[in-house]
């Protein structure tokens, strides 16, 4: 059974100097080890896809290379456009194997919406990947509601990928660097960002807009009962529905980087098979490690087909 994969990262050697200015001082030991895989969008990448049974990868710029890190809003607009154009050129070489998610210069909200529309309508991208907050600004803010309007209008989801919490929120991790990054902070930060979006009323205004979260939903599917209990304690809500409602109607989650019998079973029970997409978190080579769990019998054959490609074909009108 072939697969369509959604959290498949890349970087561009042409922009390496720019990327490194964005992440100066950020620990990158694990990143450097796989840098050649980030760069390769040709034979080696295709070989890795074949090994995992992936028919199509939806490519997205890794968070270390995100234009959202750029302190210069004007430059970020220019670089996002260049990055997206270069990705489109790479996709043109293998159009039957690659699709793309747009990089957005969210420091300039109006320019970000324009770039989102351009990437979907002119370059054929399937949506956008947003790498966490943009210098402390989150996607629930009113300046970004036109982005959600465009997402609904275009039928193009927004994939919210992790990045570290703003520096003024990291004191709780002092002395515990092993809790930063993928181990814990990224999930907590990304889940909180997603909750802000759901609680803001965005999905009441744009009920057909879709948010995607990786890593089996950044822990959110396992907290539904607690969300509903807490909801009843407060009379003033900006949103019209419960968090559980938005999780089950406006959210898709992917398998990237967090597959076990527990997470798969929990996500299936909480959200249902129609909300699951396949992803490997490439190039960190996690896909082959969790295929055995995905195919262990937790999912029925029809539900496994939905996860591997059926839901992708339905949501993104592929195939």
Residue frames relative to the residue before (quaternion, step in Angstrom):
aa qw qx qy qz dx dy dz
X 1.0000 0.0000 0.0000 0.0000 0.00 0.00 0.00
X 0.2946 -0.7798 0.5251 0.1715 3.60 -0.54 1.13
X 0.3252 -0.7768 0.5287 0.1060 3.51 -1.24 0.61
X 0.2271 -0.6985 0.6556 0.1750 3.51 -1.37 0.42
X 0.1421 -0.8373 0.5278 0.0107 3.58 -0.56 1.21
X 0.2817 -0.8461 0.4483 0.0616 3.55 -0.84 1.07
X 0.7498 0.2885 -0.2346 0.5473 3.65 1.01 -0.32
X 0.2447 0.7761 -0.5118 0.2755 3.51 0.56 1.30
X 0.1969 -0.8673 0.4526 0.0647 3.53 -0.04 1.36
X 0.0556 -0.7641 0.6406 0.0521 3.51 -1.32 0.43
X 0.0927 -0.7161 0.6786 0.1347 3.49 -1.46 0.16
X 0.3775 -0.7386 0.5221 0.1982 3.56 -1.22 0.43
X 0.4350 -0.7121 0.4765 0.2770 3.61 -0.65 1.01
X 0.5922 0.5847 -0.3687 0.4141 3.59 1.11 -0.61
X 0.7598 0.3519 -0.1790 0.5166 3.57 1.16 -0.62
X 0.2977 0.8051 -0.4814 0.1773 3.58 1.24 0.26
X 0.6418 0.5216 -0.3386 0.4487 3.61 0.91 -0.81
X 0.6418 0.5193 -0.3143 0.4687 3.57 1.01 -0.83
X 0.6513 0.5251 -0.3197 0.4448 3.58 0.87 -0.95
X 0.6880 0.4999 -0.2946 0.4357 3.57 0.89 -0.90
X 0.6018 0.5307 -0.3722 0.4665 3.60 1.11 -0.45
X 0.6478 0.5400 -0.3205 0.4313 3.59 1.10 -0.64
X 0.7868 0.3205 -0.1405 0.5084 3.58 1.05 -0.77
X 0.2425 0.7864 -0.5327 0.1977 3.58 1.14 0.49
X 0.8029 0.2440 -0.2062 0.5033 3.56 -0.77 1.06
X 0.5893 0.5516 -0.3739 0.4568 3.59 1.28 -0.10
X 0.4933 -0.6551 0.4822 0.3081 3.58 -0.89 0.91
X 0.0018 0.8378 -0.5420 0.0664 3.57 -0.74 1.06
X 0.2293 0.8153 -0.5100 0.1504 3.59 1.16 0.47
X 0.7061 0.4455 -0.2771 0.4755 3.61 0.80 -0.97
X 0.6122 0.5675 -0.3300 0.4407 3.55 1.14 -0.70
X 0.6674 0.5180 -0.3112 0.4352 3.60 0.85 -0.92
X 0.6185 0.5763 -0.3479 0.4054 3.59 1.02 -0.74
X 0.7846 0.3112 -0.1577 0.5126 3.58 1.01 -0.74
X 0.2917 0.7965 -0.4923 0.1952 3.60 1.24 0.22
X 0.6421 0.5166 -0.3609 0.4367 3.68 0.85 -0.73
X 0.6469 0.5088 -0.3255 0.4656 3.60 1.06 -0.65
X 0.5908 0.5508 -0.3652 0.4628 3.60 1.08 -0.63
X 0.7146 0.4855 -0.2538 0.4349 3.55 0.91 -0.95
X 0.6856 0.5168 -0.2919 0.4216 3.58 1.00 -0.79
X 0.0442 0.7735 -0.6294 0.0602 3.56 -0.66 1.17
X 0.5817 0.5522 -0.3629 0.4744 3.51 1.09 0.80
X 0.8863 -0.0339 -0.0071 0.4617 3.57 -1.05 -0.82
X 0.6880 0.4834 -0.3059 0.4466 3.61 0.82 -0.93
X 0.6434 0.5072 -0.3224 0.4741 3.59 0.96 -0.83
X 0.6667 0.5021 -0.3095 0.4556 3.59 0.87 -0.90
X 0.6245 0.5347 -0.3334 0.4615 3.57 1.06 -0.73
X 0.6507 0.5004 -0.3113 0.4788 3.59 0.98 -0.83
X 0.6285 0.5263 -0.3328 0.4661 3.59 1.02 -0.75
X 0.6542 0.5148 -0.3147 0.4560 3.57 0.92 -0.90
X 0.6358 0.5513 -0.3261 0.4306 3.56 1.01 -0.83
X 0.7388 0.3751 -0.2105 0.5189 3.58 1.12 -0.67
X 0.5135 -0.6708 0.4038 0.3512 3.58 1.26 0.03
X 0.4164 0.7089 -0.4666 0.3262 3.57 1.18 0.57
X 0.2976 -0.7619 0.5556 0.1489 3.54 -0.71 1.12
X 0.8083 0.0384 0.0280 0.5868 3.58 0.97 -0.91
X 0.1549 -0.7582 0.6279 0.0827 3.54 -1.05 0.89
X 0.2487 -0.7308 0.6170 0.1527 3.54 -0.99 0.90
X 0.2518 -0.8373 0.4776 0.0860 3.53 -0.23 1.37
X 0.0061 0.7895 -0.6126 0.0355 3.55 -1.07 0.82
X 0.5283 -0.6395 0.4592 0.3178 3.55 -1.06 0.78
X 0.4735 -0.6832 0.4825 0.2762 3.57 -0.87 1.00
X 0.6271 -0.6028 0.3414 0.3561 3.56 -1.06 0.74
X 0.5837 0.5729 -0.3826 0.4298 3.62 1.13 -0.45
X 0.7468 0.3629 -0.2120 0.5153 3.59 1.20 -0.40
X 0.3681 0.7735 -0.4566 0.2403 3.56 1.24 0.31
X 0.4626 -0.6704 0.5082 0.2798 3.56 -0.98 0.87
X 0.5194 0.6383 -0.4154 0.3876 3.60 1.22 -0.24
X 0.6319 0.5378 -0.3259 0.4530 3.58 1.23 -0.42
X 0.5393 0.6545 -0.3949 0.3533 3.58 1.23 -0.36
X 0.3591 -0.7518 0.5080 0.2187 3.64 -0.70 0.99
X 0.6643 0.4672 -0.2902 0.5061 3.58 1.28 -0.25
X 0.3262 -0.7865 0.4847 0.2000 3.65 -0.21 1.20
X 0.6383 0.5282 -0.3371 0.4472 3.59 0.98 -0.78
X 0.6714 0.4825 -0.2991 0.4764 3.58 0.90 -0.90
X 0.6297 0.5526 -0.3483 0.4206 3.60 0.98 -0.76
X 0.6163 0.5336 -0.3455 0.4649 3.60 1.07 -0.68
X 0.6640 0.5040 -0.2908 0.4696 3.56 0.91 -0.94
X 0.7113 0.4641 -0.2706 0.4532 3.58 0.84 -0.95
X 0.6027 0.5418 -0.3668 0.4568 3.60 1.05 -0.61
X 0.6562 0.5028 -0.3129 0.4676 3.56 0.92 -0.87
X 0.6603 0.5009 -0.3118 0.4646 3.57 0.93 -0.86
X 0.6505 0.5227 -0.3143 0.4525 3.57 0.93 -0.91
X 0.6824 0.4862 -0.2893 0.4628 3.58 0.89 -0.91
X 0.6381 0.5135 -0.3295 0.4696 3.58 1.03 -0.72
X 0.6516 0.5026 -0.3166 0.4718 3.59 0.98 -0.80
X 0.6299 0.5124 -0.3392 0.4751 3.59 1.01 -0.72
X 0.6355 0.5294 -0.3346 0.4517 3.59 0.94 -0.82
X 0.6307 0.5258 -0.3324 0.4640 3.59 1.04 -0.73
X 0.6468 0.5055 -0.3221 0.4716 3.59 1.00 -0.79
X 0.6514 0.5220 -0.3181 0.4495 3.58 0.95 -0.86
X 0.6150 0.5742 -0.3438 0.4170 3.58 1.02 -0.76
X 0.6302 0.5407 -0.3366 0.4442 3.60 1.14 -0.54
X 0.7889 0.1158 -0.0512 0.6013 3.59 1.17 -0.58
X 0.0105 0.8702 -0.4926 -0.0052 3.62 0.71 1.01
X 0.6510 0.5037 -0.3215 0.4681 3.57 1.20 -0.39
X 0.7248 0.4148 -0.2365 0.4967 3.61 1.26 -0.20
X 0.7906 0.2793 -0.1341 0.5282 3.60 1.10 -0.61
X 0.0132 -0.7123 0.6995 0.0555 3.50 -1.36 0.58
X 0.3353 -0.7815 0.4997 0.1644 3.58 -1.23 0.16
X 0.2442 -0.6803 0.6636 0.1926 3.48 -1.43 0.40
X 0.4641 -0.7049 0.4708 0.2569 3.57 -0.93 0.92
X 0.3235 -0.6590 0.6374 0.2341 3.52 -1.32 0.54
X 0.1602 -0.8267 0.5376 0.0431 3.58 -0.79 1.00
X 0.3638 -0.7328 0.5340 0.2134 3.62 -0.93 0.91
X 0.0709 -0.8838 0.4617 0.0259 3.55 0.57 1.20
X 0.4714 0.6385 -0.4601 0.3980 3.60 1.23 0.02
X 0.7169 0.2357 -0.1710 0.6334 3.56 1.31 -0.39
X 0.2955 -0.8175 0.4627 0.1738 3.57 0.06 1.31
X 0.6574 0.5134 -0.3181 0.4508 3.59 0.92 -0.84
X 0.6635 0.4899 -0.2994 0.4797 3.58 0.96 -0.86
X 0.6175 0.5528 -0.3460 0.4397 3.59 1.05 -0.71
X 0.6519 0.4983 -0.3179 0.4750 3.59 0.96 -0.82
X 0.6444 0.5194 -0.3215 0.4600 3.57 0.96 -0.84
X 0.6701 0.4852 -0.2996 0.4752 3.59 0.97 -0.83
X 0.5961 0.5539 -0.3508 0.4635 3.58 1.06 -0.71
X 0.6790 0.4820 -0.2916 0.4707 3.57 0.83 -0.97
X 0.6498 0.5191 -0.3251 0.4501 3.59 0.92 -0.86
X 0.6814 0.5060 -0.3024 0.4338 3.56 0.84 -0.95
X 0.6913 0.4627 -0.2856 0.4758 3.58 0.99 -0.78
X 0.7712 0.3978 -0.2131 0.4490 3.59 0.75 -1.02
X 0.7671 0.3490 -0.1958 0.5014 3.61 1.06 -0.66
X 0.7644 0.3543 -0.1936 0.5026 3.59 0.97 -0.81
X 0.4576 -0.7218 0.4232 0.3009 3.58 1.25 -0.20
X 0.3383 0.7431 -0.5126 0.2657 3.60 1.17 0.42
X 0.5085 -0.6943 0.4428 0.2515 3.55 -1.19 0.63
X 0.7726 -0.1448 0.1303 0.6043 3.57 1.24 -0.33
X 0.4771 -0.6404 0.5018 0.3322 3.56 -1.16 -0.60
X 0.2243 -0.7202 0.6291 0.1876 3.53 -1.28 0.45
X 0.1381 -0.7721 0.6192 0.0374 3.53 -0.85 1.10
X 0.2540 -0.7913 0.5441 0.1149 3.56 -0.70 1.11
X 0.8181 -0.2762 0.1202 0.4899 3.54 0.23 1.33
X 0.7703 -0.3024 0.2600 0.4977 3.54 -1.25 -0.52
X 0.3303 -0.7114 0.5803 0.2193 3.54 -1.29 0.36
X 0.7918 -0.2789 0.1245 0.5290 3.53 -0.06 1.38
X 0.7836 -0.3614 0.1472 0.4834 3.53 0.90 1.07
X 0.6336 0.5024 -0.3395 0.4805 3.59 1.25 0.04
X 0.2262 -0.8048 0.5454 0.0599 3.54 -0.95 1.02
X 0.6272 -0.6178 0.3537 0.3160 3.54 -1.20 0.65
X 0.5449 0.5860 -0.4215 0.4267 3.61 1.22 0.08
X 0.5304 0.6596 -0.4049 0.3459 3.59 1.20 -0.44
X 0.6223 -0.5982 0.3639 0.3500 3.56 -1.04 0.84
X 0.5902 0.5850 -0.3801 0.4062 3.59 1.06 -0.61
X 0.7270 0.4277 -0.2374 0.4818 3.59 1.19 -0.54
X 0.4301 0.7108 -0.4754 0.2894 3.62 1.15 0.02
X 0.6016 0.5401 -0.3883 0.4423 3.66 1.00 -0.50
X 0.5769 0.5608 -0.3809 0.4557 3.60 1.17 -0.47
X 0.6701 0.4794 -0.2965 0.4829 3.58 0.98 -0.83
X 0.5968 0.5455 -0.3600 0.4655 3.57 1.10 -0.63
X 0.6636 0.4909 -0.2975 0.4797 3.57 0.99 -0.86
X 0.6224 0.5448 -0.3435 0.4448 3.59 1.00 -0.79
X 0.6644 0.4853 -0.2998 0.4829 3.57 0.98 -0.83
X 0.6749 0.5148 -0.2964 0.4377 3.58 0.83 -0.99
X 0.7492 0.4070 -0.2065 0.4800 3.56 0.90 -0.96
X 0.3507 -0.7255 0.5100 0.3010 3.59 1.19 -0.40
X 0.4981 0.6511 -0.3978 0.4119 3.55 1.17 0.73
X 0.3209 -0.7904 0.4884 0.1835 3.63 -0.32 1.19
X 0.3345 -0.6811 0.6121 0.2225 3.50 -1.39 0.36
X 0.2018 -0.7714 0.5972 0.0872 3.57 -0.71 1.14
X 0.1814 -0.7890 0.5815 0.0798 3.57 -0.61 1.16
X 0.0923 -0.8117 0.5767 -0.0099 3.54 -0.42 1.30
X 0.5885 -0.6307 0.3730 0.3417 3.62 -1.02 0.68
X 0.0992 0.6964 -0.7106 -0.0152 3.42 -1.52 0.37
X 0.6775 -0.5178 0.3421 0.3947 3.55 -1.24 0.41
X 0.5851 -0.5522 0.4609 0.3744 3.55 -1.24 0.48
X 0.6169 -0.5086 0.4213 0.4281 3.61 -1.18 0.37
X 0.6413 -0.5878 0.3362 0.3609 3.55 -1.04 0.81
X 0.6720 0.5074 -0.3177 0.4359 3.61 1.02 -0.67
X 0.6762 0.4632 -0.2959 0.4905 3.60 1.29 -0.01
X 0.5768 0.6436 -0.3458 0.3653 3.60 1.26 0.07
X 0.3812 0.7546 -0.4776 0.2392 3.61 1.21 0.02
X 0.6111 0.5787 -0.3540 0.4079 3.60 1.03 -0.72
X 0.6985 0.4589 -0.2619 0.4827 3.58 1.23 -0.44
X 0.3568 0.7530 -0.4922 0.2518 3.61 1.25 0.02
X 0.8219 0.2080 -0.1810 0.4985 3.55 -0.82 1.04
X 0.7365 0.3514 -0.2092 0.5388 3.58 1.29 -0.10
X 0.0350 -0.8450 0.5335 0.0076 3.60 0.55 1.10
X 0.5947 0.5842 -0.3670 0.4127 3.59 1.19 -0.45
X 0.6423 0.4963 -0.3339 0.4792 3.61 1.27 -0.08
X 0.5472 0.6046 -0.3986 0.4198 3.57 1.28 -0.07
X 0.7648 0.3824 -0.2519 0.4533 3.55 -1.30 0.10
X 0.8530 -0.1979 0.1306 0.4649 3.52 -1.22 -0.64
X 0.5639 0.6337 -0.3946 0.3532 3.60 1.10 -0.55
X 0.8285 -0.0816 0.0924 0.5463 3.59 0.91 -0.87
X 0.7137 0.4981 -0.3043 0.3873 3.60 0.55 -1.11
X 0.6420 0.5373 -0.3467 0.4229 3.58 0.88 -0.85
X 0.6686 0.4935 -0.3106 0.4614 3.60 0.92 -0.84
X 0.6592 0.5061 -0.3133 0.4595 3.59 0.90 -0.90
X 0.6662 0.5048 -0.2961 0.4622 3.57 0.91 -0.93
X 0.7009 0.4696 -0.2775 0.4597 3.58 0.85 -0.96
X 0.6305 0.5239 -0.3325 0.4663 3.58 1.01 -0.76
X 0.6555 0.5048 -0.3123 0.4669 3.59 0.96 -0.84
X 0.6130 0.5387 -0.3345 0.4712 3.58 1.03 -0.79
X 0.6714 0.4944 -0.2963 0.4657 3.58 0.88 -0.95
X 0.6489 0.5142 -0.3187 0.4615 3.59 0.99 -0.78
X 0.5967 0.5475 -0.3594 0.4637 3.58 1.05 -0.69
X 0.6484 0.5155 -0.3161 0.4626 3.57 0.93 -0.89
X 0.6968 0.4823 -0.2816 0.4500 3.58 0.82 -0.99
X 0.7197 0.4509 -0.2497 0.4651 3.59 0.99 -0.80
X 0.5862 0.6313 -0.3534 0.3646 3.60 1.23 -0.27
X 0.5186 -0.6158 0.4359 0.4022 3.57 1.17 -0.53
X 0.3574 0.7507 -0.4860 0.2693 3.60 1.26 0.04
X 0.7530 0.4096 -0.2314 0.4601 3.58 0.80 -0.98
X 0.5357 0.5400 -0.4274 0.4886 3.59 1.27 0.09
X 0.6754 0.4770 -0.2824 0.4864 3.56 1.02 -0.81
X 0.7957 0.1365 -0.0346 0.5891 3.58 1.04 -0.84
X 0.0773 -0.8784 0.4696 0.0451 3.59 0.57 1.17
X 0.6900 0.4476 -0.2960 0.4857 3.60 1.17 -0.28
X 0.4516 0.6548 -0.4712 0.3811 3.60 1.24 0.21
X 0.1948 -0.7992 0.5648 0.0664 3.55 -1.07 0.80
X 0.1787 -0.7459 0.6374 0.0737 3.51 -1.08 0.95
X 0.1563 -0.7663 0.6165 0.0908 3.57 -1.01 0.86
X 0.0805 -0.7631 0.6397 0.0444 3.54 -1.08 0.84
X 0.3597 -0.7231 0.5473 0.2197 3.55 -1.06 0.74
X 0.7643 0.4293 -0.2458 0.4137 3.52 -1.35 -0.40
X 0.6325 -0.5767 0.2919 0.4268 3.52 1.02 1.03
X 0.7448 -0.4459 0.2214 0.4443 3.55 0.99 0.89
X 0.4561 -0.7213 0.4338 0.2891 3.58 1.23 0.46
X 0.7222 -0.4747 0.2076 0.4583 3.58 0.98 1.03
X 0.4981 0.7031 -0.4199 0.2850 3.64 1.15 -0.34
X 0.6424 0.5409 -0.3679 0.3992 3.67 0.85 -0.73
X 0.6857 0.5018 -0.2817 0.4458 3.59 1.16 -0.50
X 0.6811 0.4856 -0.2608 0.4819 3.57 1.31 0.06
X 0.3174 0.8056 -0.4722 0.1649 3.61 1.23 0.14
X 0.6718 0.4991 -0.3187 0.4449 3.59 0.81 -0.92
X 0.6531 0.5141 -0.3054 0.4647 3.57 0.99 -0.84
X 0.6053 0.5438 -0.3526 0.4622 3.59 1.02 -0.75
X 0.7055 0.4733 -0.2771 0.4489 3.57 0.80 -1.01
X 0.6153 0.5327 -0.3468 0.4662 3.59 1.07 -0.67
X 0.6886 0.4867 -0.2788 0.4595 3.55 0.88 -0.97
X 0.5932 0.5973 -0.3540 0.4075 3.56 1.06 -0.78
X 0.6809 0.5177 -0.2877 0.4308 3.57 0.97 -0.86
X 0.6215 0.5837 -0.3357 0.4003 3.59 1.20 -0.40
X 0.7541 0.3525 -0.1784 0.5246 3.58 1.20 -0.47
X 0.3704 -0.7595 0.4983 0.1943 3.55 -0.81 1.02
X 0.7285 0.4203 -0.2325 0.4885 3.58 1.04 -0.75
X 0.0775 0.7854 -0.6067 0.0952 3.56 -0.58 1.20
X 0.3977 -0.6911 0.5439 0.2614 3.57 -1.03 0.74
X 0.7089 0.4082 -0.2398 0.5228 3.57 1.15 -0.63
X 0.5005 -0.6877 0.4541 0.2653 3.55 -1.17 0.64
X 0.7575 0.3209 -0.1658 0.5437 3.57 1.19 -0.55
X 0.6107 -0.5367 0.4264 0.3966 3.55 -1.31 0.12
X 0.6515 -0.4923 0.3974 0.4187 3.55 -1.27 0.32
X 0.6217 0.5531 -0.3430 0.4357 3.58 0.98 -0.83
X 0.6161 0.5514 -0.3467 0.4429 3.60 1.00 -0.76
X 0.7046 0.4534 -0.2811 0.4679 3.59 0.80 -0.94
X 0.6071 0.5538 -0.3561 0.4448 3.58 1.05 -0.71
X 0.7493 0.4106 -0.2147 0.4732 3.58 0.97 -0.81
X 0.7595 0.3720 -0.2041 0.4931 3.59 1.22 -0.26
X 0.7947 0.2835 -0.1384 0.5186 3.60 1.07 -0.62
X 0.6816 0.4818 -0.2711 0.4794 3.58 1.27 -0.08
X 0.0745 -0.7135 0.6924 0.0774 3.49 -1.27 0.71
X 0.1440 -0.7865 0.5923 0.0993 3.58 -1.08 0.62
X 0.2610 -0.7674 0.5679 0.1429 3.54 -1.17 0.61
X 0.5883 -0.6191 0.4245 0.3008 3.51 -1.34 0.44
X 0.3637 0.7833 -0.4667 0.1909 3.59 1.23 -0.12
X 0.9134 0.0228 -0.0079 0.4063 3.51 -0.97 0.99
X 0.7894 0.2662 -0.1520 0.5320 3.63 1.14 0.06
X 0.3289 0.7422 -0.5160 0.2733 3.57 0.54 1.15
X 0.1916 0.7122 -0.6597 0.1444 3.51 -0.93 1.07
X 0.6827 -0.4485 0.3477 0.4603 3.57 -1.23 0.13
X 0.6599 0.5212 -0.3082 0.4448 3.59 1.01 -0.82
X 0.7063 0.4524 -0.2881 0.4620 3.61 0.78 -0.96
X 0.6500 0.5126 -0.3246 0.4576 3.59 0.98 -0.77
X 0.6658 0.4936 -0.3015 0.4714 3.58 0.89 -0.91
X 0.6716 0.5095 -0.3011 0.4458 3.57 0.91 -0.90
X 0.6638 0.4979 -0.3067 0.4663 3.58 0.92 -0.88
X 0.6422 0.5254 -0.3180 0.4588 3.56 0.98 -0.84
X 0.6851 0.4787 -0.2846 0.4695 3.59 0.91 -0.89
X 0.7098 0.4837 -0.2665 0.4372 3.58 0.94 -0.88
X 0.8325 0.2287 -0.0662 0.5004 3.56 0.82 -1.02
X 0.4430 -0.6893 0.4658 0.3343 3.59 1.10 -0.57
X 0.6449 -0.5785 0.3556 0.3508 3.54 -1.18 0.64
X 0.6054 0.5894 -0.3609 0.3948 3.61 1.12 -0.53
X 0.6943 0.4732 -0.2736 0.4682 3.62 1.22 -0.31
X 0.6081 0.5869 -0.3330 0.4182 3.60 1.28 0.05
X 0.0764 -0.7699 0.6330 0.0251 3.55 -1.08 0.88
X 0.4688 -0.6688 0.5049 0.2794 3.54 -1.23 0.54
X 0.1542 0.7544 -0.6301 0.1003 3.57 -1.12 0.77
X 0.2960 -0.7928 0.5136 0.1419 3.58 -1.12 0.65
X 0.3519 -0.7241 0.5075 0.3071 3.62 1.22 -0.36
X 0.1452 0.8095 -0.5483 0.1517 3.57 1.03 0.81
X 0.6306 -0.1283 -0.7601 -0.0899 1.66 -2.13 1.34
X 0.3785 0.7449 -0.4833 0.2612 3.59 1.10 0.51
X 0.4347 -0.7827 0.3952 0.2056 3.53 1.37 0.46
X 0.3373 0.7625 -0.4872 0.2598 3.56 0.97 0.86
X 0.5094 0.6947 -0.4049 0.3066 3.58 1.17 -0.48
X 0.7013 0.4636 -0.3000 0.4509 3.62 0.65 -1.01
X 0.6330 0.5668 -0.3361 0.4064 3.58 1.05 -0.70
X 0.7954 0.3113 -0.1843 0.4864 3.61 1.00 -0.63
X 0.3802 0.7166 -0.5025 0.2991 3.62 1.18 0.20
X 0.6186 0.5579 -0.3510 0.4276 3.57 1.00 -0.78
X 0.6552 0.4985 -0.3141 0.4729 3.60 1.00 -0.78
X 0.6522 0.5233 -0.3203 0.4452 3.57 0.91 -0.89
X 0.7677 0.3498 -0.1724 0.5084 3.56 1.05 -0.78
X 0.4143 0.7494 -0.4307 0.2851 3.59 1.25 0.39
X 0.6431 -0.5189 0.3332 0.4541 3.59 1.24 -0.19
X 0.4509 0.6695 -0.4667 0.3614 3.60 1.23 -0.04
X 0.7299 0.3076 -0.1784 0.5838 3.55 1.08 -0.80
X 0.4490 -0.6399 0.5457 0.3020 3.55 -1.07 0.72
X 0.6719 -0.4909 0.3526 0.4279 3.59 -1.21 0.32
X 0.6682 0.4770 -0.3289 0.4666 3.67 0.86 -0.76
X 0.6677 0.4909 -0.3104 0.4657 3.60 0.99 -0.76
X 0.6144 0.5312 -0.3478 0.4685 3.59 1.07 -0.66
X 0.6332 0.5174 -0.3278 0.4732 3.58 1.02 -0.75
X 0.6144 0.5350 -0.3461 0.4652 3.60 1.03 -0.72
X 0.6782 0.4957 -0.2915 0.4576 3.56 0.87 -0.98
X 0.7084 0.4830 -0.2762 0.4343 3.57 0.80 -0.98
X 0.8442 -0.0832 0.0780 0.5237 3.62 0.89 -0.76
X 0.5938 0.6256 -0.3764 0.3380 3.60 1.01 -0.69
X 0.6741 0.4791 -0.3015 0.4745 3.59 0.88 -0.86
X 0.6258 0.5351 -0.3336 0.4590 3.58 1.03 -0.76
X 0.6601 0.5023 -0.3117 0.4635 3.57 0.92 -0.87
X 0.6627 0.5028 -0.3040 0.4643 3.59 1.02 -0.77
X 0.7287 0.4502 -0.2550 0.4488 3.59 0.72 -1.06
X 0.7982 0.3080 -0.1346 0.4999 3.57 0.87 -0.98
X 0.3981 -0.7465 0.4511 0.2841 3.56 1.35 0.14
X 0.3084 0.7395 -0.5204 0.2954 3.52 0.90 1.05
X 0.7105 0.4750 -0.3208 0.4083 3.53 -1.27 0.26
